[in-house]
Amino acid sequence: MKRHTAWMFWLAAAGVLVLAGAAQCQEENKMAAKIERKTCQAPDGVEIVYSAAGAGEPALVFVHGGLADRTFWDAQLKAFAGRHRVLALDLAGHGESGTNRKKWGIPEFGADVRAVVDAEKPKHVIIMGNSLGGPVAIEAALLLPGRALGVIGVDTFQDLGKISEDEAKQRAELFRRDFSGGVKEMVKALFYPDADPEIMADAERRMARTSPEAADAMFLSLAGYDTGAAARRLTIPIRAINGDLYPTDVKAVRQVKADFNAIIMPHMGHYPMLERPEEFNRHLATIISELSK
């Protein structure tokens, strides 16, 4: 049976419409953190907006998923700023960042992340990526040899596959035809039915602000992207904190990337940092400590 990694489930969630016919350190770090809004330029000239707070090595870089934005990581910036420099960016076409990109794709998003790291100049970084942000984190780490200590996926890397050209075109067409409806159905597919409706509604509101034109270009650019091929080139560890809404095949991932491990949060959907942030932060602190050594 064909397997899908979670960021592909994020894409495949749109298919619902088609079928329907249309940690201790966290206790210490709960102090108020001053979060700055900053900007830099991607290599292609697109303005990238990011949030920054705190101090300390390694720096922690947070990458959102498709149609999301940097505010999905607000709880983590506040929790970890007491010990680390924390950075969360809006990828091009998302949040406040520019939409004037000519060539879209996961490698270009990885360059957005590197632009932020280069602007901030930390010695070492650990890169977190949710959903689509997981492959982006791998691409960014490949651009930061000797500086990236590890990649941590968040509800991603359930396996390491790729999306076909036909699938990418289908998703793009679906959102092109009914963007708000596509977002609504996608969000439903990424949470358990008994999830907090306020969290779901808030996620939907934020995701619906994404530029439909940028989303269309992004969907089309995903055709044929091979996460496994990028992961094989990576010489640093990959870890994951995943929900169990979509199963994680650790054995299959290790056949591609041996230095991989995953923490599975029970009865958890696609955004554990939103639904159970304190529990998520404890797991994240444990992995950060391991990778920092």
N, C-alpha and C positions, 0 to 999 in steps of 0.2 A: 504494500500500500504506500502511496506517495505520502511523505511526511512534510510538514510545514513548520518552520520556526515561528515564534510568536509574532515577530514583526510581519511575517507573511499572513498569519491569522488576522493581524490588524488590517491587512489589505483584503483578505478573504472575507472579513466581516461584512464588507459591502455587498457580498454575494447574497446576503439575506434579502436585500431588496430585489435582486434579480429573480431569485426563486419565488418571491412573493408577487412577482409580476411587475414590478416597476423597477545596653551597655553603660557601663559606669561613666565613661567620659561624656556621654550624652547628658547625664545628670549634672555634670560639672559645667556643661557648655550651654545651658538653657538661658544664659544671660542674653540681654538684648544685643543684637548685632546690627551695626550700622551697615546697611547694604547700599552700595554706590551703583548708579547707572553709568556705564561707560560704553565707549564705542571704539571700533577699530575697522580696518578695511580688509576684506578677503583678497586673495591674490588677483581676482578678476575685477576688483574695484567696488564690489557690493559692500554697503555699510552693514556691519555686524554689531548689534546691540547686546550687551551682556551685563550681568550683575556680578559684583565683587564685594567680598567682605573678609575680615579676619586676616590672620597671618600665621605662617608656619609651614614647614615642609613635611611631607610632600604636599603640593597644592592638589586640591580636589576639583576636577572639572566635570560638570554635569551637563549631559546632552539629552534633550527631550526627544520624544518620538514624533512621528509624522502628524501634522495638523495641530500639535501641541505647542507649548512655548516654555520659556525659561521659568515661569512662575510655578510650574508643576513641581519645582525643586525648592520652593521657598522654605519649607520645614527643614530641609537638610542644610541649607545655607545657614540658617539660624542655629541649628544643632551643632554644626561642626566648625563654625567660625572661631570658636575659642581656642582651637588647637591647630587649625590649618587655614591657609589662604583658600577660599572657596570661590569658584567661578561657575556661573551658569549662563549659557548663551542662547539667543534666538538664532537658529539656523536661518539662512537666507530663505525668504518667502514665508517666514513664520514670525509671529509676535511683532516686534518693532523693527526687525531687520529689513533690509532692502529686498525688493522683488525684481530688480533689474538684471537678473542673471540670464546669460545667453545659453550656457551649457549647464544642465542640471544633472545631478547624480550623487551617489554615495561618496565617491572620491572627492567631489567638489564640496560636499558637506564636511568631509574630513578636513579639508583645507580651511574651512571656516573655523573649526576648532583650533587648528594649529595657529591661525592668525591671532586668536585670543591668547593662547599660551605665549606666543612670541611677543605680544604687547605687554604681557604681565611679567615675563622673564623669570618664572620659577625654575629652580634647578631640576626638580623632579615633579612628575605629576602622576596621579592615578585618575583614569578616565572612566566615568560612569555613563552608561547609555541605556535609556528605556526604549523598548520596542525597536523602531527603525534606528534609534540612536545607538543601538548595540553595534550594528555593522559600521555606522559612522565612527564610533569610538575605536574600532579596529583600524579603520583607515587613518584616523588621526594619530594613533599610536605608531603606525608604520611611518608616518611623517616626522615622528619625534624619537628617533633612535637614541638610546642612551639617556633619555629624559623620562620616557614613559615607563613606569614600574609595573603596570598591570592594567587590564581592562575588566570592568565589572558590568555585566549585563543585568538589566532589570526587566524581568518578564520578556526575555528574548533568548536566543541561542538554545531553544528547545531541540533543535537540530541545526545543521549548517547546510542549507540548501540554497536554491535560487528560484526566482519567479520567471515564468515563461513570458515571451513577448505577448502572446494572446491574453494571458491573465492581466498583464499590466494595462493593455489597451482596454480590456473590459472594465477594470476598476476606474480608469480615467474617464471613460464614457459615462459610467454610472454617476460619478460625482459631477461631471459636466452637465448632465441632464437635470439633476436635482441635488445640488450641493448640500443644502440644509437637511434634506431628507436623508441623504447618505450619511452625514455626520450623526444624525439622531440614531439611525439603525446600527451604525458602527459602534457607538458608545454602548448601546444595549448589549451588543455581542461581546463586549470586553469587561463586563461586570457580571457577577452572580446575580440572579433575580432578586435576592434579598439584600443587595447592597444598599447603602444609605442613599436614598433618592436625591438628597441635597448635594452630595458629592458627585453623583452622576450628572445632575443638572448643571452644576458648576463646570465640570469638565466639558460638557457639551457646549456651554456658552463660550468658553475660552477657545475651543477648537473651531467653532463656527466663525470666528473672527479671521481665520486664515484666508488669504487671497485665493479665490477659486482658480484663477488663472495660474498662480504659482503651484497650487495643488495639482492641477492637470499636468503641468510640465513635469512635476516631480514624479507622479505616478508613471507617466510614460518613460521616464528615464530609468526606472527600476528594472525594466525588461532585461533579463539575462544576467543580472548582477549575481555573482557567485560568492556568498559569504565564506564558504569553506575554503576557496582558493586564497582569499585574503587572510583567513585565520592560519592557514598553513605557513604563510610567510612570517607570521608573528613569532618572535622569540621570547616573549614575556607571557606570564600566566593570564588565562581567562577564567573569570569566576562569574557566577550568576546568582541572583536572588529572584526566584520565580514564584509566581502563583501556581496553583494546581488546576486552574480553569482549563488550561491547555497543557498536556503532559510533556515533561522534559525527558528526552532520551539521552541520559548521561553517557551510556555505553556508546551510542552512535556518535555523539560529539567527540568523545575521546579517541575514536578511530581516526578522526580528522585532526584534533588538537589534544594531545595526550595530557597536557598540563591544564586540565579543566576540572572544576568542581562546582556544584550548585547546591544552594540552600532552597528548599521548597517550603513556602508558607502555605499552610492548609486553608482551604476555603477562601482563596484569594484570587482576585482577577488580575487585570493588566496593570493596575496602578497601585501597588502596595504602599508607595510613599505617600499617597493621598488617603488611602483607606485605613491603614494601621501604621502611621508614621513612627511611633515610638518603638514598636516591635521591629519595623524595618530598619530603623537607625541602629538598633542594637546589632542586628546582623551585619549591617554595613560597617560598623565600627570594628567588628571582629575581623572582617576581610581586609579592611584598610590596615589594621595592625599587622596582619600576616604579610601583606604585600610590601609594607614599609620596611620590613626587616631585610 
